[in-house]
Amino acid sequence: MTWLFNNPSEFAKEMVAGFVSANAEIVRQVPGGVIRNTQSQPGTVAIVIGGGSGHYPAFAGLVGQGLAHGAAMGNLFASPSAQQICSVAKAANNGAGVLLAFGNYAGDVLHFGLARERLIAEGIPCELIAVTDDITSAAPNEIEKRRGVAGDLVVFKAAAAAAEQGASLQEVLAVAKHANDRTRTIGVAFSGCTLPGAEHPLFTVPEGLMGFGMGIHGEPGIREMAVPGASELAEMLVEQLLNDLPPGVSVKGARVGAILNGLGSVKYEELFVVWHGVQQRLIEQGIVLADVQVGEFVTSFDMAGLSLTLAWFTDELEALWLAPAYSPAFKRGSVLTAQPLETRDSGECQQDTVPDASDASRDAAVRVVAMVDALAEVVIQNVEELGRIDAIAGDGDHGIGMERGVRAARDSAHRCLALGAGAGTVLQQAADAWADQAGGTSGAIWGVILNTIGTGIGNQQRPDAQVVAQAVNDAAHGVMHFGKAKPGDKTLVDVLLPFSEALLEDVNKGLPLAQAWNNAARHAGQCAEQTAQLVPKMGRARPLAERSLGTPDAGAVSLAMIVTAVGNCFTTVPDNTKEGAVCQ
């Protein structure tokens, strides 16, 4: 369990503050995460990494000269929002563009993808790479679906070293892809982890058994089996990795960088015993160990487990890996001299102005805020049920994440309304707040939904039925674009798309928005129930697909609840007003 904390909801924030003060000569805090506290070479590419907090030293511990320029830090086990990522990237930018690098988890893919689009729109060249080193999370023919674990470090380090040498953004991206293609990891777990303030572990492993191939959030691997001796485990790890070689790699004579990573509760003494066996087996295969790292590089609170990573070096990758680096958690080579950054205010900016809006849009904003209140209330009332549904095949945090998101969205909507914002701005700011506080996949998705609708209705006109229906339809297609989910994948899309299509169809028939919305909401409820007959093809629930049969998707259920609650706010107004609907 996690022993030391104050308010669990403040744990991540207090952890970051303590980390920064303990490493002030290397890092400094900025909104959304941390950046180097030393000057980088102007005109070079910046490497910005990130993910959920709770995996130290990933990600903040890997910021420093020769490694990452910044790290965007989400809440515990939740991806950072696009807004956080953009904030860190802009603070770290050296003028030659930014490479965003992260583990291949659904929430991270969504948020970092959104951040890339925003940065490019603001004139900052940006590319991204999702690390896919965990061999048990997908088959070789679906390698793009593999998650990123301790192999993150190999990719981050190679890309950062190339950037330090003055490589262009496209050259740095190519190096990162090359490192990712030649890195493989396998992990095991003996017990789960417990988040601060939680009464039960996030996941469990049966007493006396080991989850072989289990991921850092409890994602299932190959099988559960009796815990072997250290030598037997070493042999199993090496065997699995040698059965999943990168294309074109020949084992005998290959030069390899090895990382034996402790996941939290398995400590150095045990790791050294395991490494002794791993080294023997690698040497027996004729492999040359170019570098060895034994320690903690990606953890999961008090999770008992370890992972073995092999990076199959080329001459270029080996040189980049061995290049000097100086960060809080990873140091190597000759000491790097660097000047500290100039002191500047790095505090959070509080927005006290909003874009101009018409009286009609400000009037509509009052109704929009009432709808945000309604959707927040229905989520808060159903947090436990949403968590229960999600826990059947996922990690059970959907209700908690949604609650964080709707509370933040509600507060932001009321703050914007008080500043005189229009309807579009209210939704856009609520979207950013939701994404920031919820994190994870649901935070990213709802950020896309509300941002798209807010952009569609704007701040000048009172939104009519056609404008609202089209904006909702655009939001559905936006979610599919960024999240890559399709109908039938057992996700929120299985409700959002048919809801948006039904809404648009009825509006095109001339039905008032209130009636069209409530018709579509009833259809959404039916679609949510029908997801019980589907098996998940995306996200953390995918490896436990069969377990979720008979249970609807939690994201689909929460969306159906929300559109129903919003529908209860509508009442039609006389046709001659040309105003689609208002909220009581």
Disulfide bonds with the S-S distance in Angstrom:
none
